[in-house]
Amino acid sequence: MSEGLSPRRLVVVFESPTAEAMLRFAVEAGFQSVLVEPDQSRLQGTPRPHGDLFVHDLDAAHLDEHTDVVLSDHHRAEIGEVLKAALASETRWIGILGKPTIEGPHVKMLRDLDVPEDQIARVHRPIGLNIGARTPAEIAIATLAGLIADRNGRPGGFTF
């Protein structure tokens, strides 16, 4: 770990091409990276996590104040339960991929689970820097750049 940097952990929930790219780049950026895939039936063969750890539940990811949690799929039934658990922990930052033009389905799922509005507001969406990302690798880069900017108290983009 570089001097002056706090410990960094990135937990990406749900195996996907974007998750794989995010985990691979996160390791290079100095994060300990963890893939959480709660639904083992969704795995096609052997998972290919490029991170440090692969687990099936959020508890095993050891969330703490140094952890950023990113959900890489906004269409999964488990979103509400996963986010509720992440919000109950001491995570530094929580976000979910999705289009900025519509309200994410996570909002209704969390309300249905009686999560208070101030906690729902802790879930970032959209996430990452607005670079027009389209491919899984571009989305991963935009997301990690946004996390790094946030950790460093910077706005991201070209504002210095």
C-alpha positions in Angstrom: 0.0 0.0 0.0 1.4 3.4 -1.0 2.3 5.7 1.9 -0.6 8.1 2.7 -3.3 6.0 1.1 -5.9 4.5 3.4 -6.7 0.8 2.9 -8.9 0.3 -0.1 -11.4 -2.5 -0.7 -13.8 -2.7 -3.7 -16.6 -5.2 -3.4 -18.4 -5.8 -6.7 -21.7 -7.6 -6.4 -22.9 -9.8 -9.3 -20.6 -11.4 -11.8 -20.7 -9.8 -15.2 -18.3 -8.5 -17.9 -18.3 -5.1 -16.2 -17.6 -6.6 -12.8 -14.7 -8.6 -14.3 -13.1 -5.5 -15.8 -13.7 -3.5 -12.6 -12.0 -6.1 -10.5 -9.1 -6.4 -12.8 -8.5 -2.6 -13.0 -9.2 -2.2 -9.2 -6.2 -4.4 -8.4 -4.0 -2.3 -10.5 -5.3 0.9 -8.8 -4.4 -0.5 -5.4 -7.7 -1.9 -4.2 -8.2 -5.2 -2.5 -11.0 -6.5 -4.7 -13.8 -8.9 -4.0 -16.5 -10.4 -6.2 -19.8 -11.4 -4.5 -22.1 -13.6 -6.5 -25.0 -14.6 -4.3 -26.7 -16.8 -6.9 -24.5 -19.7 -7.7 -26.9 -20.8 -10.5 -26.0 -17.7 -12.5 -22.4 -18.7 -12.8 -21.5 -20.0 -16.3 -18.9 -22.6 -15.5 -16.0 -21.4 -13.3 -16.2 -17.7 -12.4 -13.3 -15.6 -13.7 -12.8 -13.0 -11.0 -9.7 -10.9 -11.6 -9.8 -9.8 -8.0 -8.3 -11.0 -4.8 -11.3 -12.9 -3.4 -14.5 -14.6 -4.6 -17.4 -15.2 -2.2 -21.1 -16.0 -2.3 -22.4 -13.6 0.4 -21.8 -10.0 1.5 -20.9 -11.0 5.0 -17.9 -12.9 3.7 -16.7 -9.8 2.0 -15.8 -8.1 5.3 -17.3 -4.7 4.7 -15.8 -1.9 6.7 -15.2 1.9 6.5 -12.6 1.4 3.8 -15.0 -0.5 1.5 -16.7 0.7 -1.6 -19.6 -1.5 -2.8 -20.7 -1.5 -6.4 -23.6 -3.5 -7.7 -22.9 -4.3 -11.4 -26.4 -5.3 -12.4 -29.6 -3.3 -11.8 -32.1 -6.1 -12.9 -31.5 -8.7 -10.2 -34.1 -9.7 -7.6 -31.5 -9.7 -4.8 -30.7 -6.0 -5.1 -32.9 -4.8 -2.2 -31.5 -7.4 0.3 -27.9 -6.8 -0.9 -28.2 -3.0 -0.6 -30.0 -3.2 2.8 -27.1 -5.4 4.1 -24.5 -3.0 2.7 -26.3 0.0 4.2 -26.3 -1.7 7.6 -22.6 -2.1 7.5 -19.9 0.5 7.8 -19.2 0.8 4.1 -17.5 4.0 2.9 -19.5 4.2 -0.4 -22.3 2.3 -2.1 -23.4 2.5 -5.7 -25.3 0.7 -8.4 -24.9 0.8 -12.2 -27.8 2.2 -14.2 -29.1 4.8 -16.5 -29.4 8.2 -15.0 -32.7 9.0 -16.9 -34.9 6.6 -14.9 -35.3 6.0 -11.2 -33.5 2.8 -10.3 -35.5 -0.2 -9.2 -33.4 -0.4 -6.1 -35.4 2.6 -4.6 -38.7 0.7 -4.6 -37.0 -2.5 -3.4 -35.5 -0.6 -0.4 -38.7 1.2 0.4 -40.5 -2.2 0.3 -37.9 -3.4 2.9 -38.7 -0.3 5.1 -35.2 1.2 4.6 -35.4 4.9 5.7 -35.1 7.5 2.9 -31.9 8.9 4.3 -30.3 5.5 3.9 -31.7 5.0 0.4 -30.1 8.3 -0.5 -26.7 6.9 0.4 -26.9 4.6 -2.7 -25.3 6.4 -5.6 -26.8 6.1 -9.0 -25.6 6.7 -11.7 -22.0 6.1 -10.7 -18.6 6.9 -12.2 -17.5 9.8 -14.2 -19.6 11.0 -17.1 -17.3 10.0 -20.0 -20.0 8.5 -22.2 -18.9 4.9 -21.3 -20.6 2.2 -23.2 -18.5 -1.0 -23.1 -17.9 -3.0 -19.9 -14.2 -1.8 -19.8 -15.2 1.8 -20.2 -17.9 1.5 -17.5 -15.3 0.0 -15.2 -12.8 2.8 -15.9 -15.5 5.5 -15.3 -16.6 3.9 -12.1 -13.1 3.4 -10.7 -12.1 7.0 -11.7 -15.2 8.2 -9.8 -14.4 6.2 -6.7 -10.8 7.4 -6.8 -11.9 11.0 -7.2 -14.4 10.7 -4.3 -11.8 9.0 -2.0 -9.4 11.9 -2.8 -12.1 14.6 -2.3 -12.0 15.6 -5.9 -14.9 16.3 -8.3 -13.5 14.2 -11.2 -13.6 15.4 -14.8 -11.4 18.3 -15.9 -12.0 20.6 -13.0 -8.8 21.2 -11.0 
